[in-house]
Amino acid sequence: MIIRKAETSDVSKLYTLEKELFSIKNYPLSRGSFAYHVRNNLLYIAEIDGNIAGYVLVLIKRTNAKLYSIGISKEYRGKKIAEKLWKVIYKDLISLDFKLFILEVRIYNEVAISLYKKVGFNVVKVLKSFYRDGCDAYLMELEYAGETL
Ligand SMILES: CC(C)(COP(=O)(O)OP(=O)(O)OC[C@H]1O[C@@H](n2cnc3c(N)ncnc32)[C@H](O)[C@@H]1OP(=O)(O)O)[C@@H](O)C(=O)NCCC(=O)NCCS
């Protein structure tokens, strides 16, 4: 498995994966959004035999970095790929001097919440009716305190 920064040439495959991962009601990213994020944010992919097994997208903000989306294709789940993707991008973000990491997650997405807790995020707030369909979100945060990675 190779973990690397996504490039413009990966956008079509990323969009195909996105449609597998997120139904319309979960607002999948468009092809254009992926193209934008490749240029303006941090988007890493896990590549296995030329296939994109998964991706992680972090939005670069002024005071923090937001874990915006992470997804692994069904056939590759449960193999710690999401955890590895996060660890690689997290290390790079630390070297870019980011200290505060945030994310929002649907309160019923237990698998994702478990992953986020495992890598060190904590719930700091419930955001009522955060999503357009009325679902609440947890705001989760992770602060880097200088520990060895
Ligand atoms: C969430 C997701 C990215 C996890 O990917 P994955 O590669 O299968 O996860 P990993 O194998 O790296 O697992 C890491 C941790 O996540 C949690 N986890 C993963 N699969 C789980 C499951 N089926 N049930 C409960 N917890 C689970 C566990 O804490 C796990 O650690 P453990 O194996 O030591 O218990 C994947 O399920 C997915 O793509 N889901 C659909 C998209 C999504 O909801 N993304 C998050 C919102 S943007």
The ligand as an SDF file (V2000), in Angstrom:
LIG
                    3D

 48 50  0  0  0  0  0  0  0  0999 V2000
  -14.9600    5.0370    9.1310 C   0  0  0  0  0  0  0  0  0  0  0  0
  -14.0470    4.3100    8.1350 C   0  0  0  0  0  0  0  0  0  0  0  0
  -13.2480    5.3670    7.3750 C   0  0  0  0  0  0  0  0  0  0  0  0
  -13.0910    3.3770    8.8870 C   0  0  0  0  0  0  0  0  0  0  0  0
  -12.1590    2.8350    7.9510 O   0  0  0  0  0  0  0  0  0  0  0  0
  -11.3370    1.4780    8.2220 P   0  0  0  0  0  0  0  0  0  0  0  0
  -10.1070    1.5050    7.3830 O   0  0  0  0  0  0  0  0  0  0  0  0
  -12.2260    0.3100    8.0610 O   0  0  0  0  0  0  0  0  0  0  0  0
  -10.9530    1.6550    9.7540 O   0  0  0  0  0  0  0  0  0  0  0  0
   -9.6690    0.9960   10.4650 P   0  0  0  0  0  0  0  0  0  0  0  0
   -9.5260   -0.4210   10.0270 O   0  0  0  0  0  0  0  0  0  0  0  0
   -8.4890    1.8970   10.2640 O   0  0  0  0  0  0  0  0  0  0  0  0
  -10.1170    1.0000   11.9960 O   0  0  0  0  0  0  0  0  0  0  0  0
   -9.6010    1.9400   12.9220 C   0  0  0  0  0  0  0  0  0  0  0  0
  -10.5710    2.0640   14.0790 C   0  0  0  0  0  0  0  0  0  0  0  0
  -11.8400    2.5390   13.6040 O   0  0  0  0  0  0  0  0  0  0  0  0
  -12.8910    1.9230   14.3650 C   0  0  0  0  0  0  0  0  0  0  0  0
  -13.6480    0.9800   13.5210 N   0  0  0  0  0  0  0  0  0  0  0  0
  -13.3600    0.5940   12.2640 C   0  0  0  0  0  0  0  0  0  0  0  0
  -14.3150   -0.2620   11.8140 N   0  0  0  0  0  0  0  0  0  0  0  0
  -15.1970   -0.4160   12.8260 C   0  0  0  0  0  0  0  0  0  0  0  0
  -16.4140   -1.1520   12.9600 C   0  0  0  0  0  0  0  0  0  0  0  0
  -16.9000   -1.9120   11.9620 N   0  0  0  0  0  0  0  0  0  0  0  0
  -17.1010   -1.0460   14.1310 N   0  0  0  0  0  0  0  0  0  0  0  0
  -16.6440   -0.2660   15.1340 C   0  0  0  0  0  0  0  0  0  0  0  0
  -15.4860    0.4650   15.0650 N   0  0  0  0  0  0  0  0  0  0  0  0
  -14.7830    0.3830   13.9190 C   0  0  0  0  0  0  0  0  0  0  0  0
  -12.1930    1.1520   15.4650 C   0  0  0  0  0  0  0  0  0  0  0  0
  -11.9450    2.0420   16.5420 O   0  0  0  0  0  0  0  0  0  0  0  0
  -10.8950    0.7730   14.7850 C   0  0  0  0  0  0  0  0  0  0  0  0
   -9.8830    0.4430   15.6970 O   0  0  0  0  0  0  0  0  0  0  0  0
   -9.7470   -1.1120   16.1780 P   0  0  0  0  0  0  0  0  0  0  0  0
   -9.6820   -1.9300   14.9360 O   0  0  0  0  0  0  0  0  0  0  0  0
   -8.4750   -1.1450   16.9690 O   0  0  0  0  0  0  0  0  0  0  0  0
  -10.9810   -1.4060   16.9770 O   0  0  0  0  0  0  0  0  0  0  0  0
  -14.8820    3.4390    7.1360 C   0  0  0  0  0  0  0  0  0  0  0  0
  -15.7520    2.6190    7.8780 O   0  0  0  0  0  0  0  0  0  0  0  0
  -15.7000    4.2200    6.1260 C   0  0  0  0  0  0  0  0  0  0  0  0
  -15.1960    4.5980    5.0670 O   0  0  0  0  0  0  0  0  0  0  0  0
  -16.9930    4.4990    6.4400 N   0  0  0  0  0  0  0  0  0  0  0  0
  -17.8820    5.2140    5.5120 C   0  0  0  0  0  0  0  0  0  0  0  0
  -17.5090    6.6630    5.3650 C   0  0  0  0  0  0  0  0  0  0  0  0
  -17.6110    7.4130    6.6770 C   0  0  0  0  0  0  0  0  0  0  0  0
  -18.5800    7.2890    7.4170 O   0  0  0  0  0  0  0  0  0  0  0  0
  -16.5920    8.2550    6.9600 N   0  0  0  0  0  0  0  0  0  0  0  0
  -16.5490    9.0620    8.1790 C   0  0  0  0  0  0  0  0  0  0  0  0
  -17.3190   10.3080    8.0680 C   0  0  0  0  0  0  0  0  0  0  0  0
  -16.5910   11.4450    6.9120 S   0  0  0  0  0  0  0  0  0  0  0  0
  1  2  1  0
  2  3  1  0
  2  4  1  0
  2 36  1  0
  4  5  1  0
  5  6  1  0
  6  7  2  0
  6  8  1  0
  6  9  1  0
  9 10  1  0
 10 11  2  0
 10 12  1  0
 10 13  1  0
 13 14  1  0
 14 15  1  0
 15 16  1  0
 15 30  1  0
 16 17  1  0
 17 18  1  0
 17 28  1  0
 18 19  1  0
 18 27  1  0
 19 20  2  0
 20 21  1  0
 21 22  1  0
 21 27  2  0
 22 23  1  0
 22 24  2  0
 24 25  1  0
 25 26  2  0
 26 27  1  0
 28 29  1  0
 28 30  1  0
 30 31  1  0
 31 32  1  0
 32 33  2  0
 32 34  1  0
 32 35  1  0
 36 37  1  0
 36 38  1  0
 38 39  2  0
 38 40  1  0
 40 41  1  0
 41 42  1  0
 42 43  1  0
 43 44  2  0
 43 45  1  0
 45 46  1  0
 46 47  1  0
 47 48  1  0
M  END
$$$$
